[in-house]
Amino acid sequence: MRSSRVARSGEAYFSSRLEQSPQSVERQFATNVFGVFDVTRAVLPVMRAQRSGHVITISSLSGIIGIAGSPVYGATKFAVTGWSEGLGRELAPFGIHATCVHPGMFRTDFLDPTSVGHADVEIDDYAPFRAEQRAYLDASNHTQLGDPAKFGPAIVRLAALGTPPERWAAGSD
């Protein structure tokens, strides 16, 4: 494990890739990809010993389709999607399932300034797009379609399935 990792539940920078410093790109991958790998690596010995378990990885709608203004975030979510599918095939002989969940937008603090970052290297050519995107994200904060009170119980039901899907979409968007 890298010692420079910051313990966070998620990391997102909404900006053009060209408006992100290498450090912000690394932070997103450290949290969203390598953090998932580390947590899974920690629990797999128990699951293998008991010959059962279910690894549920949270990706995103951005792990299915690329979205302008968040290509690095999308890259991290595509990474965990591919990883989850490959991991599931490796774990199947041990009776362990793997599901990658692709939530849409849920009413959480995810779009708050404490959770999301924006361009840390601003390029004048992107100023109109950046302003439009920030206005959209600010207006969307806490008004997203998805209800987090429904998401938790849905994940519990997913975890209880005898034969869970490889991928599972959550939310109306």
Backbone torsions as a table, in degrees:
resi	resn	phi	psi	omega
1	MET	NA	145.1	175.5
2	ARG	-80.2	137.1	-179.2
3	SER	-77.7	-13.6	-177.2
4	SER	-84.9	0.7	-178.5
5	ARG	-69.8	143.6	177.2
6	VAL	-106.5	129.8	-179.9
7	ALA	-74.7	109.6	178.4
8	ARG	-143.2	159.6	179.0
9	SER	-82.8	-18.5	178.9
10	GLY	-174.3	159.1	-177.7
11	GLU	-140.3	125.8	178.8
12	ALA	-142.2	132.5	171.0
13	TYR	-119.7	121.8	178.9
14	PHE	-101.9	100.0	179.2
15	SER	-169.1	167.9	171.8
16	SER	-60.4	148.4	177.3
17	ARG	-57.0	-36.4	-178.0
18	LEU	-69.2	-15.4	178.9
19	GLU	-100.0	17.7	176.6
20	GLN	-116.2	133.4	176.1
21	SER	-71.7	157.2	174.9
22	PRO	-55.5	-33.3	-179.4
23	GLN	-66.9	-39.6	179.7
24	SER	-70.5	-33.5	175.8
25	VAL	-64.6	-45.9	179.3
26	GLU	-61.9	-39.7	178.9
27	ARG	-62.7	-41.7	179.4
28	GLN	-63.0	-45.1	179.4
29	PHE	-67.8	-37.8	179.2
30	ALA	-60.2	-42.3	-177.9
31	THR	-80.9	-55.5	-169.7
32	ASN	-76.7	-25.0	-178.1
33	VAL	-111.7	-63.3	-175.0
34	PHE	-67.3	-30.5	174.5
35	GLY	-63.3	-42.0	176.8
36	VAL	-63.1	-43.8	178.9
37	PHE	-59.6	-45.3	-176.8
38	ASP	-64.3	-44.7	180.0
39	VAL	-64.0	-43.4	-179.8
40	THR	-64.3	-43.3	178.7
41	ARG	-58.4	-34.0	-178.4
42	ALA	-71.4	-33.0	-176.2
43	VAL	-93.8	-18.3	-175.5
44	LEU	-63.4	-34.6	178.3
45	PRO	-58.3	-38.5	178.3
46	VAL	-67.5	-45.0	-179.7
47	MET	-63.0	-42.4	178.5
48	ARG	-64.1	-40.7	-179.6
49	ALA	-63.3	-37.6	-179.4
50	GLN	-88.6	-4.4	179.6
51	ARG	55.9	38.8	175.7
52	SER	-165.8	162.1	177.3
53	GLY	149.9	174.2	-179.0
54	HIS	-148.7	113.1	176.7
55	VAL	-90.3	116.5	178.6
56	ILE	-111.0	115.7	-178.9
57	THR	-106.2	133.3	178.2
58	ILE	-94.0	115.0	174.8
59	SER	-101.0	-123.2	-177.3
60	SER	-174.6	165.2	167.3
61	LEU	-56.3	-32.8	178.0
62	SER	-70.6	-4.6	174.2
63	GLY	-95.8	4.5	177.6
64	ILE	-115.8	-40.8	179.6
65	ILE	-132.7	143.3	176.6
66	GLY	-75.8	138.7	-177.4
67	ILE	-122.9	128.0	178.0
68	ALA	-58.3	138.3	178.6
69	GLY	92.5	-4.0	176.7
70	SER	-149.5	47.7	-176.8
71	PRO	-67.3	-32.5	179.7
72	VAL	-74.1	-43.6	174.8
73	TYR	-56.1	-46.6	178.0
74	GLY	-59.7	-40.3	179.0
75	ALA	-60.9	-38.8	178.7
76	THR	-66.9	-36.8	-178.4
77	LYS	-76.1	-35.4	171.9
78	PHE	-62.4	-38.8	179.9
79	ALA	-60.5	-47.3	-178.5
80	VAL	-71.8	-25.7	175.8
81	THR	-65.0	-51.6	179.1
82	GLY	-63.2	-39.5	179.3
83	TRP	-63.2	-44.7	-178.8
84	SER	-61.5	-42.7	-179.8
85	GLU	-64.7	-45.2	177.6
86	GLY	-64.8	-41.1	179.2
87	LEU	-61.1	-42.4	179.6
88	GLY	-57.9	-40.0	179.2
89	ARG	-68.5	-35.1	177.7
90	GLU	-71.4	-33.5	-174.9
91	LEU	-87.6	-17.3	-177.1
92	ALA	-53.0	-42.2	179.3
93	PRO	-61.1	-18.0	179.4
94	PHE	-96.7	5.4	-179.4
95	GLY	76.8	19.0	-178.5
96	ILE	-105.8	132.3	178.9
97	HIS	-98.7	157.7	173.8
98	ALA	-137.2	130.9	177.1
99	THR	-129.7	134.6	174.1
100	CYS	-103.6	120.9	-178.3
101	VAL	-96.0	133.5	-179.3
102	HIS	-116.7	85.0	178.5
103	PRO	-77.5	149.0	169.3
104	GLY	-82.8	-148.7	-178.7
105	MET	-88.3	125.0	179.1
106	PHE	-116.2	150.6	179.7
107	ARG	-72.0	88.4	178.1
108	THR	-134.5	-172.7	176.5
109	ASP	-85.5	9.9	-174.6
110	PHE	-57.0	-34.2	-178.9
111	LEU	-91.5	2.7	176.4
112	ASP	-68.4	153.3	178.2
113	PRO	-57.3	-24.5	178.5
114	THR	-74.3	-16.4	-177.3
115	SER	-110.7	-32.3	-173.1
116	VAL	-115.2	144.4	175.8
117	GLY	-115.9	164.8	177.7
118	HIS	-124.9	-169.6	-177.2
119	ALA	-50.5	128.1	174.0
120	ASP	-108.4	1.1	173.0
121	VAL	-137.7	90.8	-174.1
122	GLU	-79.9	134.9	178.0
123	ILE	-116.8	126.8	-174.7
124	ASP	-53.4	-38.6	-178.5
125	ASP	-59.0	-26.2	-178.1
126	TYR	-94.1	0.5	-175.5
127	ALA	-55.5	-46.3	179.4
128	PRO	-62.9	-43.7	178.6
129	PHE	-63.7	-43.5	-179.0
130	ARG	-60.4	-44.4	-179.7
131	ALA	-64.8	-41.9	179.3
132	GLU	-65.0	-43.3	-179.7
133	GLN	-64.9	-44.4	179.9
134	ARG	-63.0	-40.4	178.5
135	ALA	-63.2	-42.7	178.6
136	TYR	-63.0	-47.8	-178.3
137	LEU	-64.4	-42.1	178.1
138	ASP	-62.2	-41.6	179.5
139	ALA	-69.7	-28.7	-178.6
140	SER	-80.8	-21.4	-175.1
141	ASN	-57.3	124.3	179.4
142	HIS	67.3	12.9	174.4
143	THR	-123.3	11.5	-179.5
144	GLN	-59.6	155.3	-176.4
145	LEU	-66.0	-40.7	-172.6
146	GLY	-70.8	138.2	179.3
147	ASP	-98.5	111.2	-178.3
148	PRO	-62.5	-24.4	178.2
149	ALA	-67.2	-22.2	176.8
150	LYS	-91.1	-26.1	-176.8
151	PHE	-65.7	-46.5	-179.0
152	GLY	-56.5	-53.9	178.5
153	PRO	-61.6	-32.3	178.1
154	ALA	-65.9	-37.8	177.3
155	ILE	-67.1	-38.6	177.1
156	VAL	-61.6	-43.3	177.3
157	ARG	-63.7	-40.7	177.4
158	LEU	-59.9	-44.5	-178.8
159	ALA	-63.1	-27.3	-176.8
160	ALA	-86.1	-7.5	-178.7
161	LEU	-66.1	138.0	177.5
162	GLY	-70.1	-35.9	177.4
163	THR	-129.5	84.1	-176.1
164	PRO	-75.6	157.3	177.5
165	PRO	-74.1	160.1	175.2
166	GLU	-70.0	-38.6	178.7
167	ARG	-129.3	147.1	179.2
168	TRP	-145.1	124.1	179.2
169	ALA	-91.2	141.7	-179.0
170	ALA	-132.5	134.3	177.9
171	GLY	106.5	157.5	-175.5
172	SER	-80.3	-14.3	178.5
173	ASP	-96.8	NA	NA
